[in-house]
């Protein structure tokens, strides 16, 4: 996520944020972040990184597509 922080004239801190990724069709940003969080925890990493997001998107797409390969649902 890219963020810009600034204070308004009354001193209130405001954040403008933008995700760096688009979720795959049929999924939300929250779906991707939850999957990435699980990957991060499993790997013992401190914070979600781009590699976690990429792996999360790949996992969500793989699980949402039908396959003819045995052993996969």
C-alpha positions in Angstrom: 0.0 0.0 0.0 1.2 3.5 -0.8 0.3 6.1 1.7 0.5 9.9 2.0 0.0 11.6 5.3 -0.7 15.2 6.0 -2.4 17.4 8.6 -5.4 19.5 7.9 -5.5 23.1 9.1 -7.0 22.0 12.5 -4.1 19.5 13.0 -6.0 16.3 12.2 -3.8 13.6 10.6 -5.2 12.4 7.3 -4.0 9.4 5.3 -4.6 8.8 1.6 -3.9 5.2 0.8 -3.8 3.1 -2.4 -3.3 -0.6 -2.8 -0.5 -1.7 -5.0 -2.4 -4.7 -6.4 -5.7 -5.6 -8.0 -7.5 -8.6 -6.6 -8.3 -11.4 -9.0 -11.8 -11.6 -10.4 -14.3 -12.7 -7.8 -12.1 -11.7 -4.8 -11.7 -8.6 -2.8 -8.6 -6.8 -1.5 -9.5 -8.2 2.0 -9.4 -11.8 0.5 -5.9 -11.2 -0.8 -4.7 -9.6 2.4 -6.0 -12.4 4.5 -4.4 -15.0 2.3 -1.1 -13.0 2.3 -1.3 -12.8 6.1 -1.5 -16.6 6.4 1.4 -17.0 4.1 3.5 -14.4 6.0 2.7 -16.1 9.4 3.6 -19.6 8.0 6.9 -18.3 6.8 7.6 -16.4 10.0 8.1 -13.1 8.3 7.6 -9.7 10.1 5.2 -8.0 7.6 3.4 -8.7 4.4 5.7 -8.1 1.4 5.1 -8.1 -2.3 6.1 -11.8 -2.5 3.3 -12.7 0.0 0.8 -10.8 -2.1 1.9 -12.4 -5.3 1.7 -15.9 -3.7 -1.7 -15.1 -2.2 -3.1 -14.0 -5.6 -1.8 -17.1 -7.2 -3.3 -19.3 -4.4 -6.7 -17.7 -4.7 -6.8 -18.1 -8.5 -5.6 -21.7 -8.3 -8.4 -22.5 -5.8 -11.1 -20.8 -7.8 -10.4 -22.6 -11.0 -11.6 -26.1 -11.9 -8.9 -28.6 -12.9 -8.8 -32.1 -14.4 -5.7 -33.0 -12.5 -6.2 -35.8 -10.0 -5.8 -34.8 -6.3 -6.8 -31.2 -6.9 -10.3 -29.9 -6.3 
